[in-house]
């Protein structure tokens, strides 16, 4: 599902006009992005938790040349699915 499909689904399920759904999706994505940018944590019941984690500096290897390189410390986004989402995926038939 892409962003446009999500907007259509929200419009249909919530009984909103498309413009209202577009604003809603943009507001939600913007709020998540801003919270992640500032290092915050977002917990959505039934979905999971987004948070920023620190990553240590480590040695790496250039796959083309085999040369050892230094990978600097940084931050990464982590998503931990909720237990109900895990169960939903585990019990669904493909």
DSSP file (Angstrom, degrees, kcal/mol; ACC not computed):
  #  RESIDUE AA STRUCTURE BP1 BP2  ACC     N-H-->O    O-->H-N    N-H-->O    O-->H-N    TCO  KAPPA ALPHA  PHI   PSI    X-CA   Y-CA   Z-CA
    1    1 A X              0   0    0      0, 0.0     2,-0.2     0, 0.0     0, 0.0   0.000 360.0 360.0 360.0 131.1    0.0    0.0    0.0
    2    2 A X     >  -     0   0    0      1,-0.0     4,-2.2     0, 0.0     5,-0.2  -0.449 360.0 -87.8-103.7-177.1    1.4    3.4   -0.9
    3    3 A X  H  > S+     0   0    0      1,-0.2     4,-2.3     2,-0.2     5,-0.2   0.895 125.4  49.5 -61.0 -43.9    0.4    6.9    0.4
    4    4 A X  H  > S+     0   0    0      1,-0.2     4,-2.2     2,-0.2    -1,-0.2   0.892 111.1  49.6 -64.3 -39.5   -2.4    7.4   -2.2
    5    5 A X  H  > S+     0   0    0      2,-0.2     4,-2.3     1,-0.2    -1,-0.2   0.883 110.1  51.5 -65.8 -38.0   -3.9    4.0   -1.4
    6    6 A X  H  X S+     0   0    0     -4,-2.2     4,-2.6     2,-0.2    -2,-0.2   0.914 108.9  50.7 -63.1 -43.4   -3.8    4.8    2.3
    7    7 A X  H  X S+     0   0    0     -4,-2.3     4,-2.5     1,-0.2    -2,-0.2   0.915 110.8  49.0 -61.2 -43.9   -5.6    8.1    1.7
    8    8 A X  H  X S+     0   0    0     -4,-2.2     4,-2.4     2,-0.2    -1,-0.2   0.914 111.3  49.5 -62.0 -43.5   -8.3    6.4   -0.3
    9    9 A X  H  X S+     0   0    0     -4,-2.3     4,-3.0     2,-0.2     5,-0.3   0.912 111.8  48.0 -63.6 -43.4   -8.8    3.7    2.4
   10   10 A X  H  X S+     0   0    0     -4,-2.6     4,-2.7     2,-0.2     6,-0.5   0.920 110.8  52.0 -63.6 -43.6   -9.0    6.4    5.1
   11   11 A X  H  X>S+     0   0    0     -4,-2.5     5,-1.1    -5,-0.2     4,-1.0   0.930 115.9  40.7 -56.6 -47.1  -11.5    8.4    3.0
   12   12 A X  H  <5S+     0   0    0     -4,-2.4    -2,-0.2     3,-0.2    -1,-0.2   0.948 119.7  42.1 -68.9 -50.2  -13.7    5.3    2.5
   13   13 A X  H  <5S+     0   0    0     -4,-3.0    -2,-0.2     1,-0.2    -3,-0.2   0.855 123.2  36.8 -69.7 -36.3  -13.4    3.9    6.1
   14   14 A X  H  <5S-     0   0    0     -4,-2.7    -1,-0.2    -5,-0.3    -2,-0.2   0.552 104.3-123.2 -94.2  -8.5  -13.8    7.2    8.0
   15   15 A X  T  <5 +     0   0    0     -4,-1.0     2,-0.2    -5,-0.3    -3,-0.2   0.853  62.0 143.7  70.0  33.9  -16.3    8.7    5.6
   16   16 A X      < -     0   0    0     -5,-1.1    -1,-0.2    -6,-0.5     2,-0.1  -0.666  55.6-104.5-102.2 158.6  -14.1   11.7    5.0
   17   17 A X     >  -     0   0    0     -2,-0.2     4,-2.1     1,-0.1     3,-0.4  -0.474  36.9-110.0 -73.9 156.7  -13.5   13.7    1.8
   18   18 A X  H  > S+     0   0    0      1,-0.2     4,-2.7     2,-0.2     5,-0.2   0.886 118.1  54.8 -56.4 -42.3  -10.3   13.1    0.0
   19   19 A X  H  > S+     0   0    0      1,-0.2     4,-2.1     2,-0.2    -1,-0.2   0.880 108.4  49.1 -61.5 -37.9   -8.9   16.5    0.9
   20   20 A X  H  > S+     0   0    0     -3,-0.4     4,-2.2     2,-0.2    -1,-0.2   0.901 111.6  49.0 -67.6 -40.2   -9.6   15.9    4.6
   21   21 A X  H  X S+     0   0    0     -4,-2.1     4,-2.7     2,-0.2     5,-0.2   0.894 109.0  52.8 -66.0 -39.8   -7.8   12.5    4.4
   22   22 A X  H  X S+     0   0    0     -4,-2.7     4,-2.5     1,-0.2    -2,-0.2   0.940 111.0  46.7 -60.4 -47.6   -4.8   14.0    2.6
   23   23 A X  H  X S+     0   0    0     -4,-2.1     4,-2.3     1,-0.2    -1,-0.2   0.890 112.2  51.6 -62.5 -39.1   -4.5   16.6    5.4
   24   24 A X  H  X S+     0   0    0     -4,-2.2     4,-2.5     2,-0.2    -2,-0.2   0.942 111.5  45.3 -63.1 -48.6   -4.8   13.9    8.1
   25   25 A X  H  X S+     0   0    0     -4,-2.7     4,-2.7     1,-0.2     5,-0.3   0.918 113.9  49.7 -62.8 -43.8   -2.1   11.7    6.6
   26   26 A X  H  X S+     0   0    0     -4,-2.5     4,-2.4    -5,-0.2    -1,-0.2   0.900 111.5  49.4 -61.6 -40.1    0.2   14.6    6.1
   27   27 A X  H  X S+     0   0    0     -4,-2.3     4,-2.3    -5,-0.2    -2,-0.2   0.909 112.8  46.5 -66.0 -42.4   -0.3   15.7    9.7
   28   28 A X  H  X S+     0   0    0     -4,-2.5     4,-2.4     2,-0.2    -2,-0.2   0.946 114.8  45.6 -65.4 -48.5    0.3   12.2   11.1
   29   29 A X  H  X S+     0   0    0     -4,-2.7     4,-2.7     1,-0.2    -2,-0.2   0.904 113.4  51.2 -61.9 -41.3    3.4   11.7    9.0
   30   30 A X  H  X S+     0   0    0     -4,-2.4     4,-2.5    -5,-0.3    -1,-0.2   0.898 109.8  49.1 -62.5 -41.5    4.7   15.2    9.9
   31   31 A X  H  X S+     0   0    0     -4,-2.3     4,-2.2     2,-0.2    -2,-0.2   0.905 112.8  47.3 -65.7 -41.5    4.2   14.6   13.6
   32   32 A X  H  X S+     0   0    0     -4,-2.4     4,-2.5     2,-0.2     5,-0.2   0.936 113.1  48.6 -64.6 -45.8    6.0   11.3   13.4
   33   33 A X  H  X S+     0   0    0     -4,-2.7     4,-2.7     1,-0.2    -2,-0.2   0.913 112.2  48.4 -60.3 -44.1    8.9   12.8   11.4
   34   34 A X  H  X S+     0   0    0     -4,-2.5     4,-1.8     2,-0.2     6,-0.2   0.907 112.2  48.3 -65.4 -42.0    9.2   15.7   13.8
   35   35 A X  H  <>S+     0   0    0     -4,-2.2     5,-2.9     1,-0.2    -1,-0.2   0.916 114.2  46.1 -65.0 -42.5    9.2   13.5   16.9
   36   36 A X  H ><5S+     0   0    0     -4,-2.5     3,-1.5     3,-0.2    -2,-0.2   0.901 109.0  56.4 -65.2 -40.8   11.8   11.2   15.3
   37   37 A X  H 3<5S+     0   0    0     -4,-2.7    -1,-0.2     1,-0.3    -2,-0.2   0.874 108.3  47.1 -59.4 -38.1   14.0   14.2   14.3
   38   38 A X  T 3<5S-     0   0    0     -4,-1.8    -1,-0.3    -5,-0.1    -2,-0.2   0.401 122.6-105.3 -86.8   3.6   14.1   15.4   17.9
   39   39 A X  T < 5S+     0   0    0     -3,-1.5    13,-0.3    -4,-0.2    -3,-0.2   0.616  72.7 143.2  87.1  12.3   15.0   12.0   19.2
   40   40 A X      < -     0   0    0     -5,-2.9    12,-0.6    -6,-0.2     2,-0.4  -0.063  46.5-119.3 -78.9-177.5   11.6   11.2   20.7
   41   41 A X  E     -A   51   0A   0     10,-0.2     2,-0.5     2,-0.0    10,-0.2  -0.972  16.3-159.6-127.5 138.5    9.6    8.0   20.9
   42   42 A X  E     -A   50   0A   0      8,-2.8     8,-2.7    -2,-0.4     2,-0.5  -0.980   4.8-170.0-123.0 122.8    6.2    7.3   19.4
   43   43 A X  E     -A   49   0A   0     -2,-0.5     2,-0.6     6,-0.2     6,-0.2  -0.958   1.1-173.2-113.8 120.6    4.1    4.4   20.7
   44   44 A X  E >>  -A   48   0A   0      4,-3.1     3,-2.5    -2,-0.5     4,-2.1  -0.940  27.5-126.4-114.0 109.6    1.0    3.5   18.6
   45   45 A X  T 34 S+     0   0    0     -2,-0.6    -2,-0.0     1,-0.3     4,-0.0  -0.278  94.9  15.5 -57.1 132.0   -1.2    0.9   20.4
   46   46 A X  T 34 S+     0   0    0      1,-0.1    -1,-0.3    35,-0.0    35,-0.0   0.268 129.3  54.3  86.7 -11.3   -1.8   -2.0   18.2
   47   47 A X  T <4 S-     0   0    0     -3,-2.5    35,-2.0     1,-0.2     2,-0.3   0.730 100.1-111.1-115.8 -62.8    0.9   -1.0   15.8
   48   48 A X  E  <  -AB  44  81A   0     -4,-2.1    -4,-3.1    33,-0.3     2,-0.4  -0.981  29.7 -63.6 155.6-165.6    4.2   -0.6   17.6
   49   49 A X  E     -AB  43  80A   0     31,-2.4    31,-2.5    -2,-0.3     2,-0.4  -0.974  28.1-161.0-126.6 130.0    6.9    1.8   18.7
   50   50 A X  E     +AB  42  79A   0     -8,-2.7    -8,-2.8    -2,-0.4     2,-0.3  -0.903  26.8 153.5-102.5 134.9    9.2    4.1   16.7
   51   51 A X  E     -AB  41  78A   0     27,-2.3    27,-3.5    -2,-0.4     2,-0.5  -0.985  41.9-110.9-155.2 165.3   12.3    5.4   18.4
   52   52 A X  E     - B   0  77A   0    -12,-0.6     2,-0.4    -2,-0.3    25,-0.2  -0.842  31.4-167.0-100.4 132.1   15.8    6.6   17.6
   53   53 A X  E     - B   0  76A   0     23,-3.0    23,-2.6    -2,-0.5     2,-0.3  -0.905  21.1-119.2-118.4 147.7   18.8    4.5   18.8
   54   54 A X  E     - B   0  75A   0     -2,-0.4     2,-0.5    21,-0.2    21,-0.2  -0.629  24.0-153.4 -81.8 141.6   22.4    5.4   19.0
   55   55 A X  E     - B   0  74A   0     19,-3.5    19,-2.1    -2,-0.3     3,-0.1  -0.974  13.9-129.1-118.7 129.6   24.8    3.3   16.9
   56   56 A X        -     0   0    0     -2,-0.5     2,-0.1    17,-0.2    15,-0.0  -0.320  29.2 -98.5 -73.3 155.7   28.4    2.9   17.9
   57   57 A X        +     0   0    0     16,-0.1     2,-0.3    -2,-0.0    15,-0.2  -0.480  53.3 172.5 -67.8 146.2   31.4    3.5   15.6
   58   58 A X  E     -C   71   0B   0     13,-2.2    13,-3.2    -2,-0.1     2,-0.2  -0.986  35.1 -99.2-153.8 159.1   32.7    0.3   14.2
   59   59 A X  E     +C   70   0B   0     -2,-0.3     2,-0.2    11,-0.2    11,-0.2  -0.572  42.5 178.8 -79.5 148.6   35.1   -1.1   11.6
   60   60 A X  E     -C   69   0B   0      9,-3.3     9,-2.3    -2,-0.2     2,-0.4  -0.784  22.2-120.9-136.8-178.3   33.7   -2.1    8.3
   61   61 A X  E     -C   68   0B   0      7,-0.3     2,-0.6    -2,-0.2     7,-0.2  -0.996  17.5-126.4-135.0 132.7   35.0   -3.5    5.0
   62   62 A X     >  -     0   0    0      5,-3.1     4,-3.2    -2,-0.4     5,-0.2  -0.658  21.2-151.8 -72.6 116.7   34.7   -2.1    1.5
   63   63 A X  T  4 S+     0   0    0     -2,-0.6    -1,-0.2     1,-0.2     0, 0.0   0.764  90.6  51.9 -66.4 -22.7   33.1   -5.0   -0.4
   64   64 A X  T  4 S+     0   0    0      1,-0.1    -1,-0.2     3,-0.1    -2,-0.0   0.914 127.9  16.2 -78.1 -43.9   34.8   -3.9   -3.7
   65   65 A X  T  4 S-     0   0    0      2,-0.1    -2,-0.2    -3,-0.0    -1,-0.1   0.626  91.5-127.3-106.7 -16.3   38.4   -3.7   -2.5
   66   66 A X     <  +     0   0    0     -4,-3.2    -3,-0.1     1,-0.3     2,-0.1   0.462  58.1 149.2  80.8  -0.1   38.3   -5.6    0.8
   67   67 A X        -     0   0    0     -5,-0.2    -5,-3.1    -6,-0.1     2,-0.3  -0.421  50.7-118.0 -69.9 140.0   39.9   -2.5    2.5
   68   68 A X  E     -C   61   0B   0     -7,-0.2     2,-0.3    -2,-0.1    -7,-0.3  -0.638  37.6-177.5 -78.7 133.2   39.0   -1.9    6.2
   69   69 A X  E     -C   60   0B   0     -9,-2.3    -9,-3.3    -2,-0.3     2,-0.6  -0.901  28.0-114.2-129.2 159.3   37.2    1.4    6.8
   70   70 A X  E     -C   59   0B   0     -2,-0.3     2,-0.6   -11,-0.2   -11,-0.2  -0.834  21.8-155.4 -95.1 124.2   35.9    3.2    9.8
   71   71 A X  E     -C   58   0B   0    -13,-3.2   -13,-2.2    -2,-0.6     3,-0.1  -0.892  23.4-129.9 -97.9 120.5   32.2    3.6   10.0
   72   72 A X        -     0   0    0     -2,-0.6     2,-0.0   -15,-0.2    -1,-0.0  -0.205  24.6 -94.1 -71.1 160.3   31.3    6.6   12.2
   73   73 A X        +     0   0    0    -16,-0.1     2,-0.3     1,-0.0   -17,-0.2  -0.328  59.7 148.4 -64.5 153.9   28.9    6.6   15.2
   74   74 A X  E     -B   55   0A   0    -19,-2.1   -19,-3.5    -3,-0.1     2,-0.3  -0.890  42.0 -89.1-164.6-166.3   25.4    7.7   14.3
   75   75 A X  E     -B   54   0A   0     -2,-0.3     2,-0.3   -21,-0.2   -21,-0.2  -0.927  31.1-169.7-124.2 149.9   21.7    7.3   14.9
   76   76 A X  E     -B   53   0A   0    -23,-2.6   -23,-3.0    -2,-0.3     2,-0.4  -0.963  24.7-115.2-137.2 156.1   19.2    5.0   13.4
   77   77 A X  E     -B   52   0A   0     -2,-0.3     2,-0.4   -25,-0.2   -25,-0.2  -0.769  31.2-164.2 -91.6 133.9   15.4    4.6   13.5
   78   78 A X  E     -B   51   0A   0    -27,-3.5   -27,-2.3    -2,-0.4     2,-0.4  -0.933   7.7-165.3-119.1 141.5   14.1    1.5   15.2
   79   79 A X  E     -B   50   0A   0     -2,-0.4     2,-0.6   -29,-0.2   -29,-0.2  -0.993   1.6-171.4-126.5 126.0   10.6    0.1   14.9
   80   80 A X  E     -B   49   0A   0    -31,-2.5   -31,-2.4    -2,-0.4   -33,-0.1  -0.959  22.1-135.5-115.9 113.3    9.4   -2.6   17.4
   81   81 A X  E     -B   48   0A   0     -2,-0.6   -33,-0.3   -33,-0.2   -34,-0.1  -0.309  23.8-108.4 -67.8 150.6    6.0   -4.1   16.4
   82   82 A X     >  -     0   0    0    -35,-2.0     4,-2.2   -38,-0.2     5,-0.2  -0.294  26.9-111.1 -72.3 162.4    3.3   -4.5   19.1
   83   83 A X  H  > S+     0   0    0      1,-0.2     4,-2.5     2,-0.2     5,-0.2   0.891 118.9  53.4 -62.0 -40.2    2.5   -8.0   20.3
   84   84 A X  H  > S+     0   0    0      1,-0.2     4,-2.0     2,-0.2    -1,-0.2   0.867 109.0  49.0 -66.2 -34.6   -1.0   -7.8   18.7
   85   85 A X  H  > S+     0   0    0      2,-0.2     4,-2.2     1,-0.2    -1,-0.2   0.895 110.4  51.1 -68.9 -40.1    0.6   -6.9   15.3
   86   86 A X  H  X S+     0   0    0     -4,-2.2     4,-2.5     1,-0.2    -2,-0.2   0.926 111.8  47.2 -61.4 -44.6    3.1   -9.8   15.6
   87   87 A X  H  X S+     0   0    0     -4,-2.5     4,-2.4     1,-0.2    -1,-0.2   0.895 109.5  54.2 -64.5 -39.8    0.2  -12.2   16.4
   88   88 A X  H  X S+     0   0    0     -4,-2.0     4,-0.7     1,-0.2    -1,-0.2   0.916 112.9  42.3 -60.0 -44.9   -1.8  -10.9   13.4
   89   89 A X  H >< S+     0   0    0     -4,-2.2     3,-0.5     1,-0.2    -2,-0.2   0.899 114.4  51.0 -69.4 -41.7    1.1  -11.5   11.0
   90   90 A X  H 3< S+     0   0    0     -4,-2.5    -2,-0.2     1,-0.2    -1,-0.2   0.877 115.7  41.0 -65.2 -37.9    1.9  -14.9   12.5
   91   91 A X  H 3< S+     0   0    0     -4,-2.4     2,-0.3    -5,-0.2    -1,-0.2   0.484  92.8 101.8 -92.0  -3.6   -1.7  -16.2   12.3
   92   92 A X    <<  -     0   0    0     -4,-0.7     2,-0.4    -3,-0.5    -4,-0.0  -0.591  68.6-130.0 -84.9 143.9   -2.6  -14.7    8.9
   93   93 A X              0   0    0     -2,-0.3    -2,-0.1     1,-0.1    -1,-0.0  -0.726 360.0 360.0 -89.8 139.6   -2.7  -17.0    5.9
   94   94 A X              0   0    0     -2,-0.4    -1,-0.1     0, 0.0    -2,-0.0   0.435 360.0 360.0 -90.4 360.0   -0.8  -15.8    2.8
